[in-house]
Amino acid sequence: MKKLRLDKYLADMQAGTRSEVKQMIRKGRVTVNGETVRRPEQKTDPEQDRVAVDGETVRYVAMEYWMLNKPQGVVSATEDRREKTVLSLLPDSARKDLFPVGRLDKDTEGLLLLTNDGALAHGLLSPKRHVDKIYRAVVSGKPGSREQELFRQGLDIGDEKKTLPAELEILDVRPDCSEVEITIREGRYHQIKRMFEAVGMKVLFLKRISMGPLTLDEALEPGQARPLTEEETAALKGV
Ligand code: URA
């Protein structure tokens, strides 16, 4: 891992805001390998140096964030006795403690975030947060304004509560199927398939294209993954 400025190291580890940790450093409260350091810009090696604030060690926990274009036929799990998992698609260089943030069905493609940042995953999946997820689908039949209105109103899909208002955009209507884009703010089990079932249609193909501020990189072929850019990670943390 590359060296970091001392103030970034501490701010990344939530010791305070960037300006708060700068103050802490200037006041002589921070030591690196036992020596007081007063320069916030001093480079620190997160793997070698021992950083402490007021004598308390602050360990650097490196988080990793990967975007996967999930192909069909793999399961969104860390391990599975019989099925191939999404983790098996990451390169060997990836950390071994990563997990998928939420699930896509085995036959669903598209954007899947993998990380070891439990707090971020929890925030993105929290039912209270209502993070937008956008899917492209091919469905049987010809959805129209009636279905758009039903999606907007919320549907009874057999759960205790109706679904939250969802948007249904109709992209293309063909003789035997239609291409649509759906925006949902929850992540219930088989949610999109069950929403179309509730209006008498069947999902024939499903692909997630975005989750909150994160959009699937179209340069990724199904089965390919890449680390998130710093901008993508920062945008996700702002959710
Ligand atoms: N809705 C579904 O039905 N399946 C998915 O994989 C994701 C959303």
Residues whose N, C-alpha, C, O or C-beta is under 5 A from the ligand:
A	BS01	URA	R103 L104 D105 T108 H190 Q191 I192 K193 R194
